[in-house]
Amino acid sequence: MRLGLIEGDGIGPEVVRATRAVVDEAVAAAGLTAVDWVPLPIGHAAIAEFGVPLPDSTLDALAGLDGWILGPHDNASYAPEHRVGAPPGGAIRKRFDLYANIRPARAFPGVRATTPGTDLVIVRENSEGFYADRNMAAGSGEFRPTPDLALSVGVVSRAACERIAHQACRLAATRGKRVTIVHKANVLPLTMGLFRDVCYEVARRYSTVTVDDEHVDAAAAHLVRAPGDYDVLVTENLFGDILSDLAGELSGSLGLAASLNCSDTRAMAQAVHGAAPALAGRNRANPAALQLSAAMLLRWLGARTGDSGPAHAADRIERAVAATLEAGVATADLGGLASTSEFTEQVCARVRRW
């Protein structure tokens, strides 16, 4: 496997290196050929070397890879001239049409969760909606005709709804066989109504999957009260972003919130959390979210190629992270005392043991 390795900003270099170590251990333990890592710069490192936060050389190199691991970036700290246009992560998602953002939320034994027993996945449409950096072929979906008036265009297309609904239904068929469509068609009947209706149309093709729908505000309340009622939730971009952060915190911490951005041909592992610049270089960041994201990437690669080996490596990572947390080894954000490197050493030891 040739995988891109993009460290990013803030705690990015620490959690990416910790993730590489765990992946290397899991791949070796699963009897696979070692990963051919391709380091690529974005963010402050790229600005220092190339004068831009996302150089063409990085994008060109990614085009030759099937997958990559992206560390968090801190575009808010870039100089004003480098904050023009989409941030690096958004630009990568748009360039490679990574239309699905798969975000699991799971409560781990050993981690204090607001809602224990949470085990669900939010499937977020990632290419349009109200996100101005990705819903137009040219220009921005957000604009300001006068100093006192700002407008935003929301984009919902049948094609995008169909493909994200297929992602959700295929995933549900491997889990609890339930899909909940989350929308706001009561006040946005044309856009959200189209999303809801197309998702229902697609779901009818999956005879083993049960489907229902909820308004997004009701779904947020339901998540807090009874997350165990959900299996897979499918929703548009903005709602999916908000609900997945909520679900991540309810299940323990955003430090455990993994995600995979994917199309039908490429995938990018990216933790939900940000760059946490205040923790940079202090060996205190929680690497678990990115390690679990990398496991999702391995599983995706195995499914795409029909090779069971990457899935076995992914199983090792997921079990090792869970066992480490259950043993009471945790970083400060989870109330523990372990450093980034200590947590990673514990995970690696358990990866080898399984």
C-alpha positions as a printed Julia matrix, in Angstrom:
354×3 Matrix{Float64}:
   0.0     0.0    0.0
   1.19    3.5   -0.9
  -0.4     5.96   1.49
   0.01    9.71   1.79
   1.09   11.1    5.15
   0.11   14.74   5.74
   1.11   16.09   9.16
  -0.67   19.46   9.09
  -0.46   22.05  11.86
  -0.59   22.25  15.66
  -0.77   18.76  17.16
  -0.9    17.32  13.64
   2.74   16.15  13.45
   2.45   14.36  16.83
  -0.83   12.54  16.18
   0.11   11.67  12.6
   3.42   10.14  13.68
   1.63    8.25  16.45
  -0.86    6.96  13.89
   1.87    5.88  11.49
   3.51    3.87  14.28
   0.27    2.04  15.06
  -0.5     1.36  11.39
   2.99    0.0   10.8
   2.62   -2.37  13.77
  -0.84   -3.54  12.63
   0.22   -4.11   9.03
   3.24   -6.13  10.14
   1.17   -8.15  12.62
  -1.37   -8.93   9.9
   1.41  -10.31   7.69
   1.14   -7.58   5.05
   3.91   -5.87   3.14
   5.03   -2.69   4.86
   3.22    0.52   3.9
   5.06    2.78   1.46
   4.49    6.15   3.13
   4.54    9.31   1.02
   5.04   12.41   3.24
   3.38   15.54   1.82
   3.19   19.08   3.23
   0.23   21.36   3.87
  -0.36   24.3    6.19
   2.45   26.26   7.83
   5.13   23.82   6.64
   3.94   24.22   3.05
   3.73   28.01   3.38
   7.34   28.09   4.6
   8.54   25.92   1.7
   6.21   26.78  -1.17
   4.5    30.04  -0.19
   1.01   28.47  -0.18
  -0.82   26.26   2.36
  -1.73   23.61  -0.24
   0.89   23.34  -3.0
   0.11   21.82  -6.39
   2.84   19.25  -5.79
   0.88   17.86  -2.83
  -2.33   17.61  -4.86
  -0.49   16.03  -7.79
   1.09   13.43  -5.51
  -2.25   12.6   -3.88
  -3.7    11.89  -7.32
  -1.33    8.94  -7.58
  -2.41    7.39  -4.27
  -5.52    5.45  -3.25
  -5.59    6.84   0.26
  -3.93    9.13   2.74
  -3.92   10.26   6.36
  -4.55   13.95   6.94
  -3.56   15.64  10.18
  -5.49   18.67  11.44
  -4.71   22.08   9.99
  -5.03   25.52  11.59
  -6.01   27.8    8.71
  -7.29   30.44  11.17
  -3.66   31.13  12.1
  -2.46   31.61   8.51
  -1.64   35.12   7.3
  -4.64   36.81   5.63
  -3.29   36.23   2.13
  -3.22   32.47   2.84
  -6.81   32.33   4.11
  -8.31   33.12   0.72
 -10.39   30.3   -0.72
 -11.03   26.88   0.77
  -8.86   25.6    3.64
  -6.54   22.72   2.72
  -8.84   19.93   3.91
 -11.84   21.33   2.09
  -9.83   21.87  -1.08
  -8.6    18.26  -1.0
 -12.14   16.94  -0.47
 -13.4    18.99  -3.41
 -10.5    18.16  -5.73
 -10.99   14.4   -5.28
 -14.79   14.48  -4.86
 -14.68   12.84  -1.43
 -18.44   13.05  -1.22
 -19.03   10.85   1.83
 -17.92   11.67   5.36
 -18.36    8.61   7.58
 -18.3     9.49  11.27
 -18.79    6.76  13.89
 -19.59    7.59  17.52
 -18.87    4.82  19.99
 -18.7     4.81  23.78
 -15.63    2.86  24.91
 -15.45    0.95  28.21
 -13.11    2.81  30.53
 -14.09    6.22  29.15
 -16.69    8.3   30.97
 -19.41    8.98  28.41
 -22.42   11.27  28.76
 -24.47    8.54  27.11
 -22.89    5.09  27.65
 -23.78    2.46  25.09
 -23.59    4.81  22.12
 -22.65    2.96  18.94
 -23.85    4.71  15.79
 -22.53    6.13  12.54
 -23.38    9.46  10.93
 -23.06    9.41   7.13
 -22.66   13.0    6.06
 -23.06   14.25   2.48
 -19.77   16.06   1.98
 -19.9    17.81  -1.4
 -22.67   20.42  -1.35
 -25.36   21.7    1.05
 -24.63   25.12   2.58
 -20.85   24.75   2.53
 -19.67   27.66   0.41
 -16.22   26.19  -0.21
 -17.52   23.17  -2.1
 -21.01   23.75  -3.52
 -20.05   25.76  -6.62
 -17.96   24.82  -9.66
 -16.52   28.36  -9.66
 -16.76   31.09  -7.08
 -18.28   30.8   -3.64
 -21.73   29.81  -2.49
 -21.61   32.65   0.03
 -21.56   36.27  -1.03
 -22.23   39.83   0.23
 -23.97   42.16  -2.24
 -23.83   45.1    0.19
 -21.99   45.75   3.46
 -25.22   45.02   5.33
 -26.47   41.96   3.43
 -24.94   38.48   3.24
 -26.42   35.54   1.32
 -25.66   31.83   1.22
 -26.75   29.33  -1.41
 -27.69   25.81  -0.34
 -27.24   23.15  -3.0
 -29.04   19.8   -2.97
 -28.89   17.6   -6.08
 -30.51   14.26  -6.81
 -27.16   12.73  -7.82
 -25.49   13.66  -4.54
 -28.47   12.45  -2.5
 -28.49    9.12  -4.31
 -24.85    8.33  -3.8
 -24.8     9.27  -0.09
 -27.97    7.25   0.48
 -26.3     4.22  -1.11
 -23.32    4.68   1.23
 -25.61    4.77   4.25
 -27.67    1.76   3.22
 -24.62   -0.36   2.36
 -23.11    0.47   5.75
 -26.34   -0.24   7.62
 -26.59   -3.63   5.91
 -23.34   -4.62   7.69
 -24.46   -3.25  11.1
 -27.91   -2.97  12.68
 -29.78   -2.67   9.37
 -31.43    0.64  10.28
 -31.12    4.01   8.53
 -32.53    7.29   9.82
 -32.77   10.14   7.29
 -32.17   13.47   9.07
 -33.53   16.6    7.36
 -35.53   19.81   7.88
 -38.15   19.42   5.16
 -40.81   21.09   7.27
 -39.19   24.51   6.68
 -37.04   23.71   3.62
 -39.49   21.58   1.63
 -37.75   21.86  -1.73
 -34.11   21.25  -0.76
 -34.5    19.08   2.33
 -37.62   17.5    0.88
 -35.6    16.38  -2.13
 -32.91   14.96   0.15
 -35.46   13.03   2.22
 -37.42   11.71  -0.74
 -34.4    10.55  -2.73
 -32.97    8.78   0.32
 -36.25    6.91   0.7
 -36.19    5.98  -2.99
 -32.69    4.52  -2.66
 -33.48    2.73   0.6
 -36.3     0.79  -1.04
 -33.64   -1.08  -3.03
 -32.2    -2.54   0.19
 -34.69   -5.13   1.37
 -32.84   -5.91   4.62
 -32.62   -2.28   5.76
 -35.35   -0.5    7.73
 -35.6     3.26   7.13
 -37.28    6.17   8.9
 -36.72    9.92   9.08
 -36.52   12.74  11.66
 -36.21   16.51  11.64
 -32.71   17.58  12.62
 -33.77   19.39  15.81
 -35.71   16.35  16.98
 -32.78   14.11  16.08
 -30.42   16.23  18.19
 -32.69   15.9   21.21
 -33.16   12.18  20.54
 -29.38   11.71  20.35
 -28.96   13.16  23.83
 -31.84   11.17  25.31
 -31.47    7.77  23.63
 -28.54    7.35  21.22
 -28.98    3.59  21.36
 -32.1     4.01  19.23
 -29.89    4.85  16.23
 -27.74    2.73  13.93
 -26.86    4.78  10.82
 -27.97    8.38  10.33
 -27.71    9.92   6.85
 -27.88   13.68   6.47
 -26.71   16.68   4.5
 -23.45   18.5    5.03
 -24.18   21.13   7.68
 -26.47   18.95   9.77
 -23.99   16.08   9.61
 -21.14   18.28  10.78
 -23.08   19.48  13.81
 -24.66   16.17  14.79
 -21.41   14.23  14.52
 -19.63   16.62  16.91
 -22.55   16.27  19.31
 -22.45   12.48  19.05
 -18.68   12.48  19.55
 -18.92   14.4   22.8
 -21.86   12.32  24.05
 -19.86    9.14  23.5
 -16.84   10.39  25.44
 -14.75   13.02  23.68
 -13.92   14.51  20.29
 -10.51   13.04  21.0
 -12.05    9.69  20.08
 -14.07   10.92  17.09
 -12.78    9.22  13.95
 -13.88    9.88  10.38
 -13.26    8.81   6.81
 -13.78   11.03   3.77
 -14.23    8.91   0.67
 -15.41    8.64  -2.91
 -15.79    5.4   -4.81
 -12.08    5.38  -5.67
 -10.17    7.3   -2.96
 -10.3     7.76   0.78
  -8.79   10.09   3.38
  -8.52    9.39   7.11
  -9.09   12.56   9.11
  -9.96   12.95  12.79
 -12.93   15.19  13.59
 -11.01   17.38  16.05
  -8.92   20.42  15.21
  -5.23   21.35  15.48
  -5.27   22.43  19.18
  -2.25   24.76  18.76
  -2.0    25.31  22.53
  -1.01   21.64  22.91
   1.42   21.54  19.99
   4.8    20.05  20.82
   3.84   19.15  24.4
   3.29   15.4   23.89
  -0.19   15.69  25.42
  -2.51   15.31  22.43
  -4.86   12.35  22.13
  -3.93   10.35  18.99
  -6.81    7.85  19.31
  -9.2     9.59  16.89
  -6.67    9.6   14.06
  -5.57    6.03  14.85
  -9.19    4.9   14.61
  -9.59    6.94  11.4
  -6.6     5.11   9.94
  -8.28    1.82  10.8
 -11.31    2.97   8.81
  -9.01    3.75   5.88
  -7.45    0.28   6.02
 -10.89   -1.33   6.11
 -12.0     0.77   3.11
  -8.88   -0.2    1.14
  -9.44   -3.87   1.87
 -13.08   -3.73   0.81
 -12.19   -1.92  -2.4
  -9.51   -4.41  -3.41
 -11.18   -7.54  -2.04
  -8.16   -8.2    0.2
  -8.97   -9.27   3.77
  -5.51   -8.35   5.06
  -6.1    -4.61   5.58
  -9.34   -5.4    7.42
  -7.42   -7.69   9.78
  -4.96   -4.84  10.42
  -7.89   -2.49  11.06
  -9.38   -4.97  13.55
  -6.1    -5.04  15.43
  -6.0    -1.24  15.71
  -9.61   -0.93  16.86
  -9.3    -3.69  19.45
  -5.98   -2.34  20.71
  -7.28    1.21  21.15
 -10.39   -0.1   22.93
  -8.35   -2.37  25.22
  -5.91    0.43  26.05
  -8.76    2.73  27.06
 -10.48   -0.01  29.05
  -7.2    -0.6   30.93
  -7.37    3.01  32.13
  -4.59    4.33  29.89
  -5.77    7.69  28.59
  -4.55   11.17  27.72
  -5.45   14.3   29.68
  -8.58   15.14  27.66
 -10.08   11.87  28.95
  -8.94   12.46  32.52
  -5.82   10.3   32.2
  -2.12   10.88  32.72
  -0.65    9.26  29.59
   1.31   11.29  27.09
   0.79   10.96  23.35
   3.81    8.69  23.07
   2.89    6.6   26.12
  -0.64    5.99  24.85
   0.75    5.03  21.44
   3.27    2.61  22.97
   0.44    0.9   24.84
  -1.67    0.62  21.69
   1.26   -0.76  19.69
   1.94   -3.4   22.34
  -1.67   -4.55  22.19
  -1.67   -4.52  18.39
   1.18   -7.03  18.46
  -0.56   -9.11  21.14
  -3.86   -9.7   19.31
